[in-house]
Amino acid sequence: MSKISCSVENCSHNNKNTCYANIINVGGTSAKKDSDTCCASFLDSRVYSDFTNNINENGNECDAITCIVGTCTYNSNNHCNANSIDVSGKNVNLYSETNCLTFKPD
């Protein structure tokens, strides 16, 4: 299983629901629910094209997650320590329309 499962179909880093960004940043400093979070690394493929083949060495999926959601159980010194995360968003135009479904409040 990949570290980051992503259903944001129009993200430049998404390839078959797997994230291939170099690193992702989860935002939502004082989130109370998953819809208060976001993937700040989202790039709209309609604008930025496809980055899934040229970001990581050897074509590896992303496994590095920084997180500024201070209210999440998985946040450890601004790094996510969850085994894997799910990022979602339908008809996304801006990163703020994505969210981290793995968010678990303290």
Number of C-alpha atoms within 10 A of each C-alpha: 7 17 17 24 22 26 19 26 18 21 28 22 31 24 20 11 18 21 28 26 26 19 16 20 18 26 23 23 15 14 19 16 17 19 17 18 28 27 26 19 18 24 22 19 16 11 10 11 13 18 19 21 15 13 17 15 9 8 11 15 24 21 17 15 22 19 24 20 26 18 17 23 15 20 21 15 11 15 16 21 16 14 11 14 19 18 23 22 23 11 10 17 16 14 19 17 19 28 25 24 17 18 25 15 16 10
